[in-house]
Amino acid sequence: MPTYRTTAVDAVHNDEELRLNIDLLEERRECASIREVKAKSQMTKYYNARVRGVTFRPGDFVYHSNDASHAVAEGKLGPKWEGPYEVTEALEDGAYILWSMDGMILPRTWNIANLKKCYL
């Protein structure tokens, strides 16, 4: 039993329409990529307006995250930060070497994400 869809199709006209759709597809992709770049730039602008850049200099005192070091495991009521420690050297990409108050250098470098300013 033929349906309207199969009887109304015109093979020559259908091929032309498919070619036109392919041409329009490239245009839609270009428009989508333009919208994507615009949305990303807006998100970057929003983030940069609100982010607070934190850097430490040698001689600053900081706390480091207990989650990063796993030194004290007292459950959810345990301390979240350890310290204070003194920054001895600032490496690149937000890495720091810390000096404890006992006079020992901590055995690894610490990322800025795991440090918090200590106000003594």
C-alpha positions in Angstrom: 0.0 0.0 0.0 1.7 3.2 -1.1 1.7 6.1 1.3 1.6 9.8 0.5 5.3 10.1 1.5 6.4 7.5 -1.1 4.2 8.7 -3.9 5.0 12.5 -3.5 8.7 12.1 -3.6 10.5 13.5 -6.7 14.0 12.0 -7.1 15.5 14.9 -9.0 14.0 17.5 -6.8 15.0 15.5 -3.7 18.7 15.4 -4.7 18.7 19.2 -5.2 17.2 19.7 -1.7 19.8 17.4 -0.2 22.6 19.4 -1.8 21.0 22.6 -0.5 20.8 21.1 3.0 24.5 20.1 2.9 25.4 23.7 1.9 23.2 25.1 4.7 24.8 22.6 7.2 28.2 24.3 6.8 26.6 27.7 7.5 24.9 26.3 10.6 28.2 24.9 11.8 29.9 28.2 11.4 27.1 30.0 13.3 27.3 27.4 16.1 31.1 27.8 16.4 30.7 31.6 16.6 28.1 31.2 19.4 30.4 28.8 21.2 33.3 31.3 21.1 31.1 34.1 22.3 29.7 32.0 25.2 33.2 31.0 26.2 34.5 34.5 26.1 31.6 35.7 28.3 32.3 32.9 30.8 35.9 33.8 30.9 35.1 37.5 31.4 32.7 36.6 34.2 35.2 34.3 36.0 38.1 36.8 35.7 36.0 39.6 37.1 35.3 37.6 40.3 38.5 35.5 40.8 40.9 36.7 43.4 44.5 36.0 42.5 46.5 34.8 45.5 50.3 34.5 45.5 52.7 34.0 48.4 56.2 35.4 48.7 59.1 33.9 50.7 58.6 34.8 54.3 54.8 34.6 54.3 53.1 32.3 56.7 50.6 29.8 55.5 48.4 26.9 56.6 48.2 23.8 54.4 45.2 21.6 53.9 44.9 18.5 56.1 43.0 16.8 53.2 46.1 17.1 51.0 48.6 15.8 53.6 46.3 13.2 55.4 48.3 13.8 58.6 45.4 13.9 61.0 42.4 11.7 60.4 39.9 12.6 63.2 36.8 12.5 61.0 34.7 15.4 60.1 35.3 17.3 63.3 39.1 17.1 62.9 41.2 20.1 61.9 41.0 21.2 58.3 44.3 23.1 58.1 47.8 22.5 59.6 50.4 25.0 60.3 51.6 27.7 60.3 54.4 27.1 57.9 56.7 29.7 56.3 57.1 29.9 52.5 60.8 29.5 51.7 60.7 29.4 48.0 58.1 30.2 45.3 58.4 27.9 42.3 56.6 28.3 39.0 52.9 27.4 38.4 51.8 28.1 42.0 54.1 25.5 43.7 55.8 26.4 47.0 58.4 24.9 49.3 57.4 25.2 53.0 59.5 25.5 56.2 57.9 24.3 59.5 58.3 26.2 62.7 60.5 23.4 64.0 63.1 24.3 61.4 62.5 21.5 58.9 61.7 21.8 55.3 58.5 19.9 54.3 59.4 16.9 52.1 57.4 17.9 49.0 56.2 21.0 47.2 52.7 22.4 47.9 50.3 23.8 45.3 48.6 27.1 46.0 45.2 25.3 46.0 46.2 23.6 49.2 47.5 26.7 51.0 45.8 29.4 52.9 47.2 32.7 54.2 48.0 32.7 57.9 47.6 36.0 59.8 49.8 35.8 62.9 
